[in-house]
Amino acid sequence: MARHGGRGWYGRVVAAAVGVTAVAAVTSVWTAQAGQSGGGPAAPSRAAAPKPAAVSAAIAHASDRGEHAVNITVDDGPDPVWTPQVLRLLRDNGVKATFCMVGTQAQAHPDLVRQVVADGHRLCDHTVAHDTTMDAKSQAYQAKQITDAERQITKASGGVRPMYYRAPGGAFTPYSRKLAASHGMRPLGWNVDSKDFERPGSEAIIATVKRELANGPTILFHDAGGDRAQTVAALRTLLPWLKQQGYAFGFPVR
């Protein structure tokens, strides 16, 4: 998987994340992704809900809707400017997507996390600081990045847990995949990199997706990390086009 370089926006995220990751972990009550919303705090005498069942540690690419389907995945948000525009397009086209959220962004914009859930989309853990070199870091660092983001996203959502884990830039390790899977988060790859992060123009993004769609169903887009107007414009064309081609829209397999 290609790595994305030159993400100056994440320098500020890393700085913010240092304080976040220093906070001691507390036990939280998780609820399932499938349509459940978080309630109030559990009664003192009630035990915390058990950890979710482990899933496969293999990196997922396939769609749960079969071979002639696509999985729309949207990384790096939520962002107060671009996420609402992406959500509106998805809503207008009747499409569900998977949002791979940076923990500090989720913490800063819990209203958007809850809107993503309310619209029927799925959540994905994209770490606290979006460190694309985390595969070269210690296991303790990897664990902190993954589990802290899991807590941040779950808290921001009101109790809905991420169902997937996507390593920044594809920087998976055997350890990080097994850790995520043990927390019920299937490692999530991609087949089609739209290259929208590089802002090559909406027409170039559209052409890349159409050209590479034969590689597989999971398509990578972004809703944060800079000006995402080209992504929004490309999705405005691509979502109806995919429907016209007979594609179903699904979620990555679990």
C-alpha positions as CSV (number, residue, x, y, z in Angstrom):
1,M,0.0,0.0,0.0
2,A,1.3,3.4,-0.9
3,R,2.1,5.8,1.9
4,H,1.1,9.4,1.9
5,G,3.8,11.9,2.6
6,G,4.0,15.7,3.3
7,R,1.0,15.9,5.6
8,G,2.0,19.0,7.5
9,W,-1.6,19.2,9.0
10,Y,-0.7,16.1,11.1
11,G,2.2,17.9,12.8
12,R,-0.3,19.9,14.7
13,V,-2.3,16.7,15.4
14,V,0.8,15.0,16.8
15,A,1.4,17.9,19.2
16,A,-2.2,17.8,20.4
17,A,-2.0,14.0,20.8
18,V,0.9,14.1,23.2
19,G,-1.4,15.4,25.9
20,V,-4.2,13.0,25.0
21,T,-2.1,9.9,25.2
22,A,-0.7,10.9,28.6
23,V,-4.1,10.5,30.2
24,A,-4.6,7.3,32.1
25,A,-7.0,4.8,30.4
26,V,-10.3,4.3,32.1
27,T,-12.7,1.4,31.6
28,S,-15.6,2.3,29.4
29,V,-18.9,0.6,28.6
30,W,-19.0,-0.2,24.9
31,T,-22.1,-0.7,22.8
32,A,-22.3,-2.5,19.4
33,Q,-21.9,-0.5,16.2
34,A,-25.1,-2.0,14.7
35,G,-27.7,0.7,15.5
36,Q,-27.1,1.0,19.2
37,S,-26.6,4.4,20.8
38,G,-24.8,5.0,24.1
39,G,-26.9,5.4,27.1
40,G,-26.2,7.1,30.4
41,P,-23.5,5.9,32.8
42,A,-23.9,2.3,34.1
43,A,-25.2,1.8,37.6
44,P,-22.3,1.5,40.1
45,S,-23.2,-2.2,40.9
46,R,-23.4,-3.2,37.2
47,A,-20.2,-4.7,35.7
48,A,-18.8,-3.1,32.5
49,A,-19.8,-4.8,29.2
50,P,-17.4,-7.4,28.0
51,K,-14.8,-6.7,25.4
52,P,-16.2,-7.3,21.9
53,A,-15.4,-10.6,20.2
54,A,-12.2,-10.8,18.3
55,V,-12.3,-10.7,14.5
56,S,-9.9,-11.7,11.8
57,A,-6.5,-10.0,11.8
58,A,-6.2,-10.3,8.0
59,I,-6.4,-7.0,6.2
60,A,-9.9,-6.7,4.7
61,H,-10.5,-5.6,1.1
62,A,-13.7,-7.4,0.0
63,S,-17.2,-6.0,0.3
64,D,-20.0,-7.6,2.2
65,R,-22.3,-6.9,-0.8
66,G,-20.4,-9.3,-3.1
67,E,-18.2,-9.0,-6.2
68,H,-20.1,-6.2,-8.0
69,A,-20.0,-3.8,-5.1
70,V,-17.8,-1.0,-3.8
71,N,-16.9,0.2,-0.3
72,I,-16.6,3.9,0.1
73,T,-14.1,4.7,2.8
74,V,-13.3,8.3,4.0
75,D,-10.2,9.0,6.0
76,D,-8.7,11.6,8.5
77,G,-11.8,13.4,9.7
78,P,-14.1,14.4,11.0
79,D,-13.7,18.0,9.7
80,P,-16.3,20.7,10.4
81,V,-16.1,22.0,6.8
82,W,-15.8,18.9,4.6
83,T,-17.4,16.1,6.6
84,P,-20.9,17.7,6.5
85,Q,-20.6,18.1,2.7
86,V,-19.5,14.4,2.2
87,L,-22.3,13.3,4.5
88,R,-24.8,15.3,2.4
89,L,-23.7,13.7,-0.8
90,L,-23.8,10.2,0.7
91,R,-27.3,10.9,2.0
92,D,-28.5,12.3,-1.3
93,N,-27.3,9.2,-3.1
94,G,-28.5,6.7,-0.6
95,V,-24.9,5.5,0.1
96,K,-23.4,4.2,3.3
97,A,-19.7,4.6,3.9
98,T,-16.9,3.8,6.4
99,F,-15.3,6.8,8.1
100,C,-11.7,6.2,9.4
101,M,-11.4,8.8,12.1
102,V,-8.3,10.3,13.7
103,G,-8.8,10.2,17.4
104,T,-8.1,13.9,18.2
105,Q,-10.4,15.0,15.4
106,A,-13.2,12.8,16.7
107,Q,-12.6,14.3,20.2
108,A,-12.7,17.8,18.8
109,H,-15.9,17.2,16.8
110,P,-18.2,14.8,18.6
111,D,-21.3,16.2,17.0
112,L,-20.0,15.1,13.6
113,V,-19.1,11.7,14.9
114,R,-22.6,11.2,16.1
115,Q,-24.0,12.5,12.8
116,V,-21.9,9.9,10.9
117,V,-23.4,7.2,13.2
118,A,-26.9,8.6,12.9
119,D,-26.7,8.4,9.1
120,G,-26.0,4.7,9.3
121,H,-22.3,4.8,8.4
122,R,-19.6,2.7,10.2
123,L,-16.6,3.9,12.2
124,C,-13.0,3.0,11.8
125,D,-10.0,3.7,14.1
126,H,-7.3,5.7,12.3
127,T,-5.1,6.2,15.4
128,V,-4.5,9.3,17.5
129,A,-1.8,11.1,15.5
130,H,-1.9,9.6,12.0
131,D,1.8,8.6,12.2
132,T,2.6,6.9,8.9
133,T,5.9,5.6,10.4
134,M,4.2,3.8,13.3
135,D,5.2,0.4,11.8
136,A,8.8,1.4,12.8
137,K,7.8,2.3,16.4
138,S,7.6,0.1,19.5
139,Q,4.7,-2.1,20.2
140,A,3.9,0.1,23.2
141,Y,3.6,3.1,21.0
142,Q,1.4,1.3,18.5
143,A,-0.9,0.0,21.2
144,K,-1.3,3.5,22.7
145,Q,-2.1,5.0,19.3
146,I,-4.7,2.4,18.5
147,T,-6.4,2.0,21.9
148,D,-6.4,5.7,22.8
149,A,-8.1,6.5,19.4
150,E,-10.6,3.7,20.0
151,R,-11.6,5.3,23.3
152,Q,-11.7,8.8,21.8
153,I,-13.9,7.8,18.9
154,T,-16.2,5.6,21.1
155,K,-16.6,8.4,23.6
156,A,-17.3,11.0,20.9
157,S,-19.9,8.8,19.2
158,G,-21.8,8.3,22.4
159,G,-20.8,4.7,22.9
160,V,-20.6,3.3,19.3
161,R,-17.3,1.5,18.8
162,P,-15.2,1.5,15.6
163,M,-15.5,-1.7,13.7
164,Y,-12.3,-1.4,11.7
165,Y,-8.7,-0.3,12.1
166,R,-6.8,1.4,9.3
167,A,-3.2,2.0,9.8
168,P,-2.0,5.5,8.6
169,G,-0.5,5.2,5.2
170,G,-1.0,1.4,5.4
171,A,1.7,1.1,8.1
172,F,0.3,-2.1,9.5
173,T,2.4,-4.6,11.5
174,P,1.5,-8.1,12.6
175,Y,1.3,-6.8,16.1
176,S,-1.0,-3.9,15.3
177,R,-3.3,-6.1,13.2
178,K,-3.6,-8.7,16.0
179,L,-4.2,-6.0,18.6
180,A,-6.9,-4.3,16.6
181,A,-8.6,-7.6,15.8
182,S,-8.6,-8.6,19.5
183,H,-10.5,-5.3,20.2
184,G,-13.1,-6.3,17.5
185,M,-11.7,-4.0,14.8
186,R,-10.9,-5.7,11.5
187,P,-7.8,-4.3,9.8
188,L,-8.9,-2.4,6.8
189,G,-6.9,-1.9,3.6
190,W,-7.9,-0.4,0.2
191,N,-7.9,-1.4,-3.4
192,V,-8.3,2.0,-5.1
193,D,-6.4,5.0,-3.9
194,S,-8.2,8.0,-5.4
195,K,-5.1,10.2,-4.8
196,D,-7.5,12.9,-3.7
197,F,-5.1,13.8,-0.8
198,E,-2.7,15.2,-3.4
199,R,-5.4,17.5,-4.9
200,P,-4.7,16.7,-8.6
201,G,-8.1,18.1,-9.6
202,S,-11.5,16.5,-9.5
203,E,-11.3,15.1,-13.0
204,A,-8.1,13.4,-12.2
205,I,-9.6,11.9,-9.1
206,I,-12.6,10.6,-11.1
207,A,-10.3,9.2,-13.8
208,T,-8.1,7.4,-11.2
209,V,-11.1,5.7,-9.5
210,K,-12.6,4.6,-12.8
211,R,-9.3,3.3,-14.1
212,E,-8.4,1.4,-10.9
213,L,-11.8,0.1,-9.9
214,A,-10.9,-3.3,-11.4
215,N,-8.3,-3.7,-8.6
216,G,-11.1,-4.3,-6.0
217,P,-14.0,-2.7,-4.2
218,T,-12.5,-0.6,-1.4
219,I,-12.0,3.0,-2.5
220,L,-10.0,5.5,-0.4
221,F,-11.1,9.2,-0.1
222,H,-10.4,11.9,2.5
223,D,-12.6,14.4,4.3
224,A,-9.9,16.2,6.3
225,G,-6.2,17.2,6.2
226,G,-6.7,20.2,4.0
227,D,-9.0,21.6,1.3
228,R,-11.2,18.7,0.2
229,A,-13.3,20.6,-2.3
230,Q,-11.9,18.4,-5.1
231,T,-13.0,15.2,-3.2
232,V,-16.5,16.6,-2.8
233,A,-16.7,17.5,-6.5
234,A,-15.4,14.0,-7.5
235,L,-17.9,12.2,-5.3
236,R,-20.7,14.3,-6.7
237,T,-19.9,12.7,-10.1
238,L,-18.7,9.3,-9.0
239,L,-21.5,8.2,-6.7
240,P,-24.2,8.5,-9.4
241,W,-21.9,7.0,-12.0
242,L,-21.2,4.0,-9.8
243,K,-24.9,3.4,-9.4
244,Q,-25.4,3.7,-13.2
245,Q,-22.8,1.0,-13.6
246,G,-24.8,-1.3,-11.4
247,Y,-22.5,-1.3,-8.4
248,A,-24.0,-1.9,-5.0
249,F,-22.6,0.0,-2.0
250,G,-21.5,-2.1,0.9
251,F,-19.2,-2.2,3.9
252,P,-15.8,-4.0,4.2
253,V,-16.1,-7.6,5.3
254,R,-15.7,-8.3,9.0
